[in-house]
Each structure stands twice: as C-alpha cells, then as structure tokens.
Amino acid sequence: MERIGIVGLGAMGLGIAQVYAQAGHTVVAFDASTAVRESSLDRLRSSLEPRVASGKLPAEELALLLDRIAIAPDLSALAPCDLVIEAVIEDFAAKRDLLREIEAMTAPKTVLATNTSALSVGALAHALTRPENLVGLHFFNPAPVMRLVELVAHKGASPEALSLARTLTGRAGKEVIACADSPGFIVNRCARPYYGEALALLEEGRSASDIDAAMLAAGYRMGPFSLIDLVGADINLAATRGLSAAMTNHPRYHVFKALEDQVSEGRLGRKSGKGFLFPATPGPAPADAAAIQLRIEATLANEAATLVEAGGAAPDDIDRAMRLGLNFPRGPFEGARRHGRESILSELVRLARLAPARLAGRYAICDNLPDLI
C-alpha cells in the first residue's frame, strides 16, 4: 500500500496519522519538536485504550495500528512517501516554508497536501517548484471521528494529484467532497450565516437562549451560540474577520460588535468558563421559533447559492458537506426547500428592507437562488 507522510503531530496531525494507519497504510510521521515526536505514540495509545477497554477495538488491532506509524527523526524519512500531508500551525509562512522543505526531499511524483482550513492553497502552491503536486485536504476535528474531508483544488492542481488524494482518503473511510480554492472552502464559508444571523438577532434584542432553543427545535444538535461557546468566541471572531477580509468586507460577512465585545471582555465560552450562553443551557423554544428558523435558514441558503454561482462547489455537495462537517440536520438547500421558495425569497426581501443601510447588501438575493430551491 502507498506510504503516507504526516508532518505536525498535534491533535490534528496525530488524528490524521491514525486515519491512514487504520486503513492499513504505513505512516511516516514527523514533528519539529523532539518532545512531541517522542510522546506521539503514547498519546495515541492513551486516546485509544478506552476503546480497547470497552471492547470496541481489539487489543491486537491497536498494536497493529501503532506498528504502522513510524516516527521519523527528520524530514528526509519522507522521501519514499506517495502522499505527504502537513498539519502544522495555521500560518502562511510556516506552511509555505515547510512545504518547500518537503518538496525538496521527496520524489517528483509525490503528492503534497495542506490541511489548511482558511489559507489559499493556490498561494501556497505558487511557492513550490512543482505547484501541480499540491492539493488541499481539509480534515475536520477530531479527524478519526469526523467523516468529511474537503478536497481543495487550486487552478494548477494536476488531475493525478487530486485523484490520488481522493482515492487514498476515500479508502480510509472518509467522505471526500471536492471544492474550489475559494475563501472558507465549503463549510467554513457556508456556516457564517448560522453565527452571523444569530448575532444580528442578539443585537436586535433577542436572547441567546431563545435563538439557540429555536434552532434546537428545528433539529440542529447545537444552537449557534452554544457552538461559538464550544469552539471559542476568539476562534469564531478570527474566522469571521479572515473571511470578511478575503471577501472585500462584503456585508454578508459583517463582524458584529457583540462578537468583538465578547472577545475583548474575555467571555470566550467553555475555555474561559463563561460565554454567550455557557454555562447555562438553552431554555424552551420561544413562541416565534419558526420565524427565527426561517431567517437563519434563508441566509444559509443564500450564502450557499453564492458559492455555487462562483463555481466553488455543487449544490448537493454543499448540502452533504454541511451535514457531515457540522452535523447539521440538513444542508442549506434542503432547509430552504422545507420552507418553500416564496417564503425564503420573501424573508430575504423583508430583511433587506429592515436592515440598516450598511447591512442591506447582506440580504441581496443571489441570482441563482430561486433555481436552487
């Protein structure tokens, strides 16, 4: 079987190594930190031992999995790999420099992949001698559990590189969904209205509890504020600012003051002990829960339509990615069809009419939205 290289052995990189090792591949894994390298297999063993104890993972399978992962002392050990995935810090310069090093030590046919969730894969490829060999493989955390992987194709990526990355990752049990190299890819871009419209409602005077409870009543596993509290308001703010900058500050990606205030005041969610809602939980759904649901799902569908219009992804793939990547009960177009075309379009018109001038463009109906519902 093909050899897989992994560079970066934090939680994400180690999880990716587990994914391919479980599929039977020999994995060559490296981290620049000696301490991280030396602890990596013990950390992986510790994370999987509860599954052995519960009978979900035979002890011999755990032993085989660990045997398939070779911890490399330096990057030169990656030379025989067919696919090498970097999973280091989300910093352009760090990833660019690392990919250059990996490229210099591997064969001309070796496919390189970046696990970036936000950076331009094409810009990273531009720094390489063989840019056609680089693709994006965006795993979701935790990598062994989350089924979705976004396969990001920049304009110069070769069909052979994309095919190998898709084949090996699909054989490892992941659902691989192709998308263009556009800001936020699929999930991080199409999820913005879930948080953004909730923040707009909050600034209009609705409570975080009412908003979350309304979305729970619609079948969502977590409301928008509970999700922000789980991941961290600082992380959500950084993602929103990054996407807003990449999309020339379009009002669809407006950075709401309520989110900025939350971060500046240190109410980051679970990791700080207090968030928009945490440690409380949502109360009962409000009487107008259906109106809240319609508003959020209308903006989700409109955002997804803009991605389709730009050639970023196919409608069915967007629906599937949102179900898999965020555990949504349905994708944005599926949600819009439940309400019906007229309800969705009328809601967006209403929101545009009531919005302050600086945000009216946030609700402008994408030209192709009516045909996608």
C-alpha positions in Angstrom: 0.0 0.0 0.0 1.1 3.6 -0.5 3.1 5.3 2.2 1.6 8.4 3.8 3.7 11.1 5.4 2.3 13.3 8.1 4.2 16.5 9.3 2.9 18.0 12.5 1.9 15.7 15.4 -0.5 17.9 17.4 -4.0 16.6 17.9 -5.0 17.1 14.3 -1.8 15.6 12.7 -1.9 12.6 15.1 -5.5 12.1 14.3 -4.8 12.1 10.5 -2.0 9.6 11.1 -4.4 7.3 12.9 -6.9 7.6 10.0 -4.5 6.3 7.4 -2.8 3.7 9.7 -6.2 2.2 10.5 -6.7 1.9 6.7 -3.6 -0.3 6.5 -1.0 2.3 5.3 2.5 2.7 6.6 2.6 6.2 8.0 5.8 8.1 8.4 5.2 10.9 10.9 7.4 13.8 11.9 7.2 16.9 14.2 9.9 19.6 14.6 9.6 19.2 18.4 11.5 16.3 19.9 9.2 16.1 22.9 6.1 16.0 20.6 7.7 13.2 18.5 8.7 11.2 21.5 5.3 11.4 23.1 3.2 10.9 20.0 2.6 7.1 20.1 2.0 7.2 23.8 -0.6 9.9 23.3 -2.3 7.9 20.5 -2.2 4.7 22.6 -3.8 6.6 25.6 -6.5 8.0 23.4 -7.5 4.6 22.1 -7.1 2.4 25.2 -10.6 3.3 26.4 -12.0 1.8 23.2 -10.0 -1.4 23.9 -11.3 -1.5 27.5 -14.9 -1.1 26.2 -14.4 -3.9 23.6 -14.9 -1.5 20.7 -11.3 -2.0 19.5 -9.4 -5.3 19.8 -6.1 -5.0 21.5 -4.3 -6.7 18.6 -5.7 -4.1 16.2 -4.4 -1.3 18.4 -1.0 -2.9 18.3 -1.1 -3.2 14.5 -2.2 0.4 14.1 0.7 1.6 16.3 3.2 -0.6 14.4 2.2 1.0 11.2 3.2 4.5 12.4 7.0 5.2 12.1 8.1 8.3 14.0 10.8 9.9 11.8 13.8 11.7 13.3 13.9 14.2 10.4 12.1 15.2 7.2 14.4 13.1 5.0 12.5 10.0 6.1 9.5 11.2 4.0 11.4 10.5 0.8 9.6 7.3 -0.1 6.1 8.6 0.6 3.4 8.8 -2.1 1.4 11.4 -0.2 2.6 13.8 2.4 0.2 15.9 4.5 1.3 18.9 6.5 -0.8 19.7 9.6 1.2 22.4 11.3 0.1 25.8 12.7 -2.3 27.9 10.6 0.3 30.3 9.4 1.1 31.0 5.8 4.8 31.5 6.1 5.2 28.4 8.3 3.3 26.2 5.9 4.9 27.6 2.8 8.4 27.1 4.2 7.6 23.6 5.4 6.1 22.5 2.0 9.2 23.8 0.3 11.4 21.6 2.5 9.2 18.6 2.0 9.2 19.1 -1.8 13.0 19.2 -1.8 13.2 15.8 0.0 10.5 13.8 -1.9 10.2 12.4 -5.4 8.9 14.5 -8.3 5.7 12.4 -8.3 5.0 12.7 -4.6 1.7 14.5 -3.9 1.8 17.1 -1.2 -1.3 18.2 0.8 -2.0 21.0 3.2 -4.6 20.6 5.9 -5.3 24.4 6.0 -8.8 25.4 6.9 -8.5 29.0 5.6 -5.4 29.8 3.6 -5.2 29.9 -0.1 -3.9 26.5 -1.4 -3.0 28.2 -4.7 -0.9 30.8 -3.0 1.0 28.0 -1.1 1.4 26.1 -4.4 2.8 29.2 -6.1 5.9 29.0 -3.8 6.7 25.4 -4.9 8.8 24.1 -7.8 6.1 21.6 -8.7 2.8 23.5 -7.8 0.7 21.0 -9.6 1.5 18.4 -7.0 -0.1 20.4 -4.1 -3.7 19.9 -3.1 -5.8 20.8 0.0 -7.0 18.0 2.3 -9.0 19.8 5.0 -9.8 17.3 7.7 -12.3 18.3 10.5 -11.5 17.9 14.2 -11.4 15.2 15.6 -10.0 13.7 12.3 -10.7 10.0 13.2 -14.3 10.7 14.0 -15.4 13.4 11.5 -16.3 11.8 8.2 -15.9 14.9 6.0 -12.7 15.9 4.2 -12.7 18.8 1.8 -10.5 18.2 -1.2 -9.4 21.7 -2.4 -8.3 22.1 -6.0 -6.4 25.2 -6.9 -6.3 26.1 -10.5 -3.0 24.5 -11.3 -3.5 21.2 -9.4 -3.0 18.2 -11.6 -5.8 15.6 -12.1 -3.3 12.9 -11.0 -2.6 14.6 -7.6 -6.3 15.2 -7.0 -7.1 11.6 -7.9 -4.5 10.1 -5.6 -5.5 12.3 -2.6 -9.2 11.5 -3.2 -8.6 7.7 -3.6 -6.4 7.2 -0.6 -8.6 9.4 1.7 -11.8 7.7 0.5 -10.3 4.3 1.1 -9.5 5.4 4.6 -13.3 5.8 5.2 -13.7 9.5 4.6 -16.3 11.2 2.5 -14.2 13.4 0.2 -16.0 16.4 -1.3 -14.3 18.5 -3.9 -14.4 22.3 -3.8 -12.6 25.2 -5.3 -9.8 27.1 -3.7 -12.1 29.9 -2.5 -12.2 31.7 0.9 -13.6 29.4 3.6 -13.9 26.4 1.1 -17.4 25.0 1.7 -18.2 24.5 5.4 -16.4 27.5 7.0 -17.9 29.8 4.4 -21.4 28.4 4.3 -21.6 28.3 8.1 -21.1 32.1 8.5 -24.8 33.0 8.4 -25.6 30.4 11.2 -23.5 32.5 13.5 -23.9 35.9 11.8 -27.7 36.0 11.7 -27.8 34.8 15.3 -25.5 37.7 16.3 -27.7 40.1 14.3 -30.8 38.9 16.2 -28.8 39.2 19.5 -28.0 42.9 18.7 -31.7 43.4 17.9 -32.6 42.4 21.4 -33.2 38.6 21.2 -31.6 36.4 23.8 -29.0 33.8 23.1 -31.2 31.2 24.8 -34.2 31.9 22.6 -32.1 31.8 19.4 -30.4 28.5 20.3 -33.7 27.0 21.5 -35.3 27.8 18.2 -32.6 26.1 16.2 -32.7 23.0 18.5 -36.4 22.8 17.9 -35.6 22.8 14.2 -33.4 19.7 14.6 -30.0 21.2 15.0 -27.8 19.5 17.5 -26.4 22.7 18.8 -27.6 26.3 18.5 -25.2 29.0 17.1 -24.2 30.4 20.5 -23.6 27.0 22.0 -21.3 26.3 19.0 -19.5 29.5 19.4 -19.0 28.8 23.2 -17.8 25.3 22.3 -15.2 26.4 19.8 -14.3 29.7 21.4 -15.5 33.2 20.6 -11.9 34.2 19.7 -11.7 31.4 17.1 -15.1 32.4 15.6 -14.0 36.1 15.5 -10.7 35.3 13.8 -12.5 33.1 11.2 -15.1 35.8 10.6 -12.6 38.6 10.2 -10.5 36.4 7.9 -13.4 35.6 5.6 -14.6 39.2 5.7 -11.2 40.4 4.6 -11.0 37.8 1.8 -14.4 38.8 0.6 -13.6 42.5 0.5 -15.7 43.2 3.6 -19.0 42.3 2.0 -21.8 42.8 4.5 -22.7 39.1 4.3 -19.5 38.6 6.4 -20.1 41.6 8.7 -18.2 41.4 12.0 -20.8 42.1 14.7 -19.9 44.2 17.7 -21.5 41.7 20.0 -18.8 39.1 19.0 -16.0 41.6 19.3 -17.2 42.7 22.7 -17.4 39.1 23.8 -13.7 38.5 23.0 -12.5 41.8 24.4 -14.2 41.1 27.7 -12.8 37.5 27.8 -16.1 35.7 27.6 -14.7 33.1 25.2 -17.0 30.2 26.1 -16.1 26.9 27.7 -12.4 27.5 27.8 -12.9 30.7 29.9 -15.8 29.4 31.9 -18.3 31.9 30.5 -19.7 32.5 27.1 -22.7 33.8 25.3 -24.8 31.1 26.9 -22.3 28.8 28.7 -22.5 27.6 31.5 -26.3 27.9 31.0 -28.2 25.8 28.5 -31.0 26.9 26.2 -34.5 27.2 27.7 -37.7 26.4 26.0 -38.2 27.4 22.4 -39.9 30.8 22.0 -43.3 31.3 20.5 -41.8 32.7 17.3 -39.2 29.9 16.9 -40.4 29.3 13.3 -39.5 32.9 12.4 -36.0 32.6 13.8 -35.5 29.3 11.9 -36.7 30.8 8.7 -34.4 33.8 9.0 -31.3 31.8 9.7 -32.1 29.1 7.1 -32.9 31.7 4.4 -29.5 33.4 4.9 -27.7 30.0 4.9 -29.3 29.1 1.6 -28.4 32.5 0.1 -24.8 32.2 1.1 -24.6 28.6 -0.3 -26.1 29.9 -3.6 -23.3 32.5 -3.9 -20.7 29.7 -3.6 -22.5 27.7 -6.3 -22.6 30.8 -8.5 -18.9 31.3 -8.1 -18.2 27.7 -9.1 -17.0 26.8 -5.6 -19.0 23.6 -5.2 -22.0 21.7 -6.4 -25.4 22.2 -4.6 -25.7 18.6 -3.5 -22.1 18.6 -2.3 -22.7 21.7 -0.2 -25.7 20.1 1.5 -23.7 16.9 2.2 -20.7 18.8 3.5 -22.8 20.9 5.9 -24.4 17.7 7.3 -21.1 16.0 7.7 -18.9 18.8 8.7 -21.2 20.5 11.2 -23.7 17.7 12.0 -26.5 19.9 10.7 -29.8 18.0 10.2 -30.0 19.2 6.6 -28.0 21.2 4.2 -28.8 24.8 3.3 -30.7 24.0 0.1 -32.6 21.1 1.8 -33.5 23.5 4.5 -34.7 26.1 2.1 -36.9 23.6 0.3 -38.7 22.8 3.6 -39.8 26.4 3.8 -40.5 26.8 0.1 -39.1 29.2 -2.5 -41.6 32.0 -1.8 -41.0 32.0 1.9 -37.3 32.1 1.5 -37.3 34.9 -1.0 -39.9 36.9 0.8 -37.8 36.6 4.0 -34.7 37.9 2.4 -36.6 40.9 0.9 -38.0 41.6 4.3 -34.6 41.5 6.0 -33.1 43.8 3.3 -35.9 46.3 3.8 -35.5 46.4 7.6 -31.7 46.3 7.7 -29.6 49.4 8.3 -28.1 50.8 5.1 -24.6 49.4 5.9 -26.1 45.8 6.1 -28.8 45.9 3.4 -26.5 44.2 0.9 -26.2 41.3 3.3 -29.6 40.1 2.2 -29.3 40.7 -1.5 -30.8 37.6 -3.2 -28.2 35.7 -5.2 -29.4 35.4 -8.8 -29.4 31.6 -8.9 -31.1 31.1 -5.5 -34.6 30.7 -6.9 -33.5 27.9 -9.2 -31.7 26.0 -6.4 -34.7 25.7 -4.1 
